[in-house]
Amino acid sequence: MRLCLLLLAASCVEKQEPVSGKKTDPAFVDAHLHNPVPPNLERVDSSLGGVVTYLGSTYDVQQLPPGSTVHMHHFWRVDKPIKGEWRVFAQVRGAANTADFMALPPTDMESWHPVSAWKPGQIIDDPQDFTLRPDWKSQTATLELGLLAVGQHGIGDRMQASGTRVVDRAIQAKTFAIDLAHAPPPPDTTYVRRAAGPITIDGAATELGWTGTTFSSDFVQAEGCGESQGKAQAKLAWDDQNLYVFVSVTDPDIVADYTKHDESLWKQDDIEMFIDADMNKRTYVELQVNPNNATFDSYFSDRSHPGPDWDSHMVTAVQKKVNHQPQGDVVTGWDAEIAIPWDDVKGRDTAPYTLPPVVGSRMRLNVVRVDQRHGDKEQAWASSWNRIQCTDWHALDRMLTAVFADQNGSIIPAAK
């Protein structure tokens, strides 16, 4: 429970609630009271009130991106009997003058073997895992800890600490370097990784080029639409020639009668790409492919009217998913793989923006799956990567922001 305003975080800590839903494990406690200090311990040797020494910690990473988890072990040595009621506090701070802050909950060891049970001579191995906030902005994250009087919350209520790593009576156990280049994307944003090698459009997405790319979450149902059968996921990649799209659909009831280019594919099962390359929310392209590998393409010169006839040079391939059974094969879905040349990403636009993109470039796009059921040919349902409304599948204001990344997933251009 937070008892202090963020602006006052520098002078107070958060109240830590005990671990709930877990029974005390005496074997775990015993196993962490008799471990020798490991040789790879990063020594700190800060004294707390002359009764406890924080020896230092071990950890499994030196650098971490936001959203990742650190596995640490803290080592405390109890030197003398501890008078009064105390508890361990731990918090993570960003660089000075930033709002990055996390109060960490008690570890299992702190809950099952609290400070009130610490005895002289004990060396306490205190495992602690914490996950850095995905929205962390600082280039560093410093884990601070110490002992705090039970029921109190201020800096003056902390046990006096001494040593070279002490700030405001808190021991700075470890400062991690933060890899901001690999921070997870914010909401409504996706990072498009550069292909790690050539991509062959065969409907399988098994080439080296797809290495390191990840699928989206399951597409979400369009607001106001009925529930689609099965599910769909998509992933993206790019190189100097194309934007690549791979969509995997699970659907036991595929409806696809159209087989010719530019037929009304959207009335039955299909995949639709909407791309607003210059992000002006006015001109954009719409590209479609259905389970028969029939295609449709259109360029919109403004929000509501398609422009003159336009054909893209996209390359598509579709593979049906088949479950082989003794009584016969059963189709369970379909996969579509698409390569869109950069000239076709912008359609007929003449706006002066750079294509192919560079690391850090941005554009807006969305991927929509249309689902129809046999016996219900008057209605098709839609789901999408970024949520749309059933009345507007194009939904330029609801598109994802795609940020182009290098092969390692960094959206920060390399220094020249």
Secondary structure, 3 states (H helix, E strand, C coil): CCCCCHHHHHHECCCCCCCCCCCCCHHHHHHCCCCCCCCCCEEEEEEECCCEEEEEEEECCCEECCCCEEEEEEEEEECCCCCCCEEEEEEEECCCCCCCEEECCCCHHHHHCCHHHCCCCCEEEEEEEEECCCCCCCCEEEEEEEEEECCCCEHHHECCEECCCEECCEEEEEEEEECHHHCCCCCCEEEEEECCCCCCCCCCCCCHHHCCCCCCCCCEECECCCCCCCEEEEEEEECCCEEEEEEEEECCCCCCCCCCCCCCHHHCCEEEEEEECCCCCCCEEEEEECCCCCEEEEEECCCCCECCCCCCCCEEEEEEEEECCCCCCEEEEEEEEEEEEHHHHCCCCCCCCCCCCCCCCEEEEEEEEEECCCCCCCCCEEEECCCCECCECCCHHHCEEEEEECCCCCCCCCCC
